[in-house]
């Protein structure tokens, strides 16, 4: 989680709360009227009642957003606390709001495993073509002519033509241990995959978060100031072993 983004989001929420407090009317006159809406309109005026209703709705949205941001920040904690926070976040925020909160705070979304397990398709999930043989006999070869059809004469051999070699791009090949960013990958994926390959086990969220920070600092010149923005084709070198 990015401390700079956390402080910036907290400051933005504080400014929003101050703005709401400034435009919220005095509700004491409305509370004195009780549940009688007509009495409240006669006492405070229709504009005040309407503005009070809008203010109450705005405060409810602000509290919902503050709760979602708090749970998103706590979801970066390791252990049971982070697991509980992630479960509560899924109950409080929809998917789009969870991604927006994670982007605002600079944390990764975890849905039952390391961050964004669906970011790139697993190799085992690729479709494979299966050849099925007939139970009554062998499948006829595709080169055999169809019965009663005139066979197509074989083409006459022409003069030998030089075959052009395939054009190979002159991109520099990555060195051993380096990682080439693919479309849809994020830094959390890169760090989690590197940890899993080196340790032979599924890393914890805390380990992946520390590895993300190390990868970012080791490739700051390539990634830039935003660790959440990776471009396909970028070559990242692993951080030095700690």
ABEGO torsion letter per residue (X at the ends): XBAAAAAAAAAAAAAAAAAAAAABBBAAAAAAAEABAAAAAAAAEAAAAAAAAAAAAAAAAAAAAAAAAAAAAAAABBEAAAAAAAAAAAAABBAAAAAAAAAAAGBBBBBGBBBGAAABBBAAABBBBBBBBBAAEBBBBAABBBBGBBBBBBBBBBBBBBBBBBBBBABBBBBBGBBBBBBGBBAAAAAAAAAAAAAGBBBBAAAAAAAAAAAAAAAAAAAEABAABBBBGBBBBBBBBX
